[in-house]
Structure formats: structure tokens, C-alpha cells
Amino acid sequence: MLRNKLSSINLCNIAVHDKFWGKYTGLVTKEIIPYQWKALNDEVLDAEPSHCISNFEIAAGLKEGSFQGWVFQDTDLAKWLEAVAFSLSYEPNPELEKRADEAIELIGKAQEENGYLNTHFSILYPGQQFCNLKEGHELYTSGHMIEAAVAYYKVTGKDKFLQIMKKNADLICEVFNTEKYKNAIPGHEEIELALVKLYEVTGEQKYMDMAKAFVDRRGMRPNYLSEENTKPWYIDVWHDPNPYVEEYGQSHIPVREQDKAEGHAVRAVYLYSAMADIAYQYKDDELFQACERLYENIINKRMYITGGIGSSGMMERFTTDYDLPNDSNYSESCASIGLAMFCRRMTQITGDASYLDTMELALVNTVLAGIAMDGKSFFYVNPLEVWPDNCMEATSRAHVKATRQKWFGCACCPPNIARTLASLGEYICFVDEDGFYLNLHTGASFECDTESGRLAVEVDTEFPWKGHTIIRIKSDNTYGKARIRIPSYANNLCVNFNGEKLEPVIKKGYLVIKGKFKDDVIDITFDMPAQIVYANPNVRADIGKAAVVKGPIVYCLEEIDNGSNLAGVYIDVTEALEEEYCPDVLGGVTVIKAKGKRVETTSWNDGKLYAPRPVKFEKTNLTFVPYCNWGNRGYGEMSVWVKSL
């Protein structure tokens, strides 16, 4: 592990102006945040109601009524506020800030005298706190509120929200160090990584120690969550007749012994993110080695080519190695966000850019697929194959949607995507006392301080359609290091420094250039042609199939380009792929053309279901578009994996 952890850049010091990402980040303040505020206030027509703001108003005594929605409904407002905070760092908006301040005022009024904050329990079970950690999500909700409060304080300097959540965190530290709760853990992890953030901004050690205690207790015996329903104070929130599955909440064995990603995928990667934070803070090599094992298990045996995780719709969970079905998988948007968070931390700790390949994969494919290109509809679930006709209620594919939804009753994903897009700068680069680390080839400008002065950096790129990035560095003869990630898919790397070819020095996946910078230009080119890839033969769902990728971008077939019944389409892998940049398609993307064949169907016009007829093929041309953009041109079939010839 690194002696000094790499720091995420202060979002006030970076501006993103990227053509690829700008399609989405440019919508955050203009479209996404206002739309989601309407959703939280139940003002979006024909959308599932949120009840979120209403619940806070009831808990605050501002109106009559009862709690409605899921037990964790408060978190939607928390993530919205976090997105607002991040957006204010690069796009000041007094009106939006005023609205956020008013929302924070409402949160403060809903908080109980002892610091407790949860509208579900305050309204429905007053005075009965922490009586169902397994299902109640109180600590999960507090975690998201803490994250939002930290972000708002760091950007605006206002500490009202931070003080509200410090009071809540103080209560948690007090309660969960009593004899009654000495081995208690949250059912849904999140509070752990949030307490780390609270420690980092306040310097109060008790928050870090509480986070570590929650991690250390998980998987220990007796298992608090398994036995909780026998406690006299237990409140049955969900009335689930099924016994608690310890793997579901990663509490089956101690975390330092875990080597397979198990259970609910979002909970898992939130836990792993906290484990990485705590391993670094306490120099706990055993805990960090567990993080490494779990990461390797995910990327080598339990992750989709799109960076999606969680293959089962039942329990939203990891299943077993290589079980990666395409048309019934879950791959929750929140899970890929959590995976990106985990990978980011692993690179910050190790300085190893290899984790960023996975981070990038999750962000540019599954996370972006989760939001429409107008910012106003969302996928909760991200399958790799969709036949709209069989996405039916009361079936194994009831969770799969063929079109993005305006909102969800359980809406954790939309505001999570919003806060991720708003905080993209934290993923783009890191800084340390020597200089900067460019993690994503993304158009941006930022500044960072070294021990000898300040560097001003401007990044322009044609990525991801071309492997060409130009980094301009300006300073006053400041000594520093520029480290630029060279992705694993980059071939034929060529580096020019101030017009002269440079022999690349690559360390842990970063191109390293050091010296005194004044007015310098680093010009990087590499090849990343579209290519056909295959899955490990142990992935039964993909045997005999191929996928098309270009750099980190995974491609798919859509019905609008290729006709219906995509299951009857085959790609000819012996024919070369053709790339064409189409400025009028999906806001400007590189489209991939391929040769293939289609199963002939006219001989089945007699309507028979089965007959002794050999398969006949007809030649066809195939058009692949980026998976992240699918479903933006109408209703129809989609498939990432295609049968191959």
C-alpha cells in the first residue's frame, strides 16, 4: 500500500468540458437536478410517487399524514443534496443553493432532540430506534445523509447540515458502543464509508473508530442480524417470512476471511469501499488483502463485460462464479456506482492504475446506461439482452424494463447517478504533493499544488472515439510529476513532449513525466480499434457468442438498426469491423459495422411451432452502437452478445 494516499481533486479546482461526458454532465444543473426535485415532490406526471419531501414535512410537524414509501426513502433527498453540492462547486447557482438550504432546514426540523434522524421510524414508530437493523436501513440512511452533509460543507463552507449529521453520528457512536449493541452491524452497509468521510472533515477519531468497529464485527459470532428477530424490542418492518441469509449481507464470515463477492451487490461494494478506507487508515494489510481478493473475484468471475454486477434479480445479488445470464440479470445502476467507488479507492491506496480499467468500464457503460440522454428517465436494472415482449409482470424478468422509467417508488438509482455525474472530477484525476494523476482521458481543466508551486493543466481529447489526448501544463518553473493513465487496451503508444518524441516510462499503468514545467505540451496517441471479444467458456450464457468493444465502450445491437428477433442474428467474426463516426446518431458516436447472417424465417410461414427443417441463413449487415446509449431512439430489442460464425 502507498505510504500517502492519493487525494481526489477538490471539485472547486476542476472543470469538465468533454464531448463524450458533456452529453450527461452538462445536464446535471440544467435538467437532472430540477427534474429530480420535482420527483421528490411528486410533481412528475405519470411517474411513481416519491413521498420523500412529504415524509420530512410530516416528521417535522409541518403537516398531517403518515409515512409513505420505502423505509430508506430519506436517502433520495440526501443524494439529491449531494448532487447539488457537487454541481455548485463548478456552476454557482444562488437559486439552487437557496433551495438546498431550505431542504436542509427541513431536515433539521425533522431531526429528534437526541440527534436521531429517520422519517420512517419517527412517524410510524416514535421512540423505537434501531429496533430492526436487518431491514430498517436507519444506518444506511444516516450514511447517505452524512455523505451529503460533508459534500455540502466542503463546497459551500456552510456547516448547518454538517452539524445536524454530526449530532446524528454522535448518537450512533454512543448507542453502538453500549452493551446492548456491542456486536450490532447495519443490515445495508453505507454508514461505514460515510463515517470515514466525516472523520476526514472533522478530525474526530471516534467516527473512524466506529466505522472500523462496524467492519470488524461483520461476520463475527453471534451474528447480530441472524438473531435480531429474537430480541424483545425487534420491530418487524417488512414482514418477510423467509429466514435471514447471512451471505446476502456479507455477514456469513469475518470480512478478513472473505474471498468471494457474495450477496446483495450494492451492499457488497459499499462494504468493500469502507474496507479499503479502513485498511489504509489503520495500515491493516490483512484487511487490504481481503479487498484485493474480492476485487479479483469480481472482475475475473462475477462481472459483466459492461461493468455490471449482481446477476440475480432475486435478492439483487451475486450468485456463483461465471453465472452471468444476459436477459434476466439485475446489474443495478447503484452497484456499478459502488464498484467504481471501490476501484477509485484501491488506486488511491496503491497508485496502481489497473483498478481504473474496471472503474472506467462501470462508469461509461452501466452507469451511463442508467440515465436517458435527456436526463429525465432511468434504468434501475441493466440487462445485456432485452426482448420487450417477455419483460412481463409476475415472471422471472419482471424486473427488466425495455424503456427507462420516469421515476421509481424505490428510487435509489436516479439520484445516485446524479451525484456520480456531478462528482465526475473526483474520478478524472488525483493529486499528491508531487503533481497530478490523470485517470480518465477526459476533457478538463484543473489546478493542483506541488511542494514547489502550482500547476495549471488543460486536457483535450478525442476519446473514446480516438486514442488521442493533449495535456497542456502551465506554471512558473514548478517542479512536478505528470502521471497519465495508459489503459490496458491501448496499443502502439506514442508520446511527444513539446514536439519531440519521448520514450515512455510507465509505472503501475501511468505514463510518468517529471521535471520543471513552464509551458509544456504532452501529446499522446494510441490505437484502440474496435474488436471482437469472447467470454471465458465457463460463462455458459455466452458460449458461441461474441461481443464488440472499442476501448472501454461496449457495443450492442438494437432493433431500430438491425430488425427484430436479434436472437436469430449471427456475426461473421472472419470479416473486418468497420468504424464510422456519425455526428447525427445519439449525439455523435462511432458506430461499428459488421458482416453477418440472419436465420431465414419465411419457410416457417405455415405457423408450425416445430418441424424437421434445417436452418437456412441469409446475409445481413449489422450495426452496433454504444451500449450506454441504447434505448434512446425508441422501443425495441437489444443485445450485447451475438451468436458468432
Summary of the structure (lengths in Angstrom):
residues: 645
radius of gyration: 24.9
end to end distance: 45.8
largest distance: 80.3
contacts: 2249
relative contact order: 0.10
helix: 39%
strand: 21%
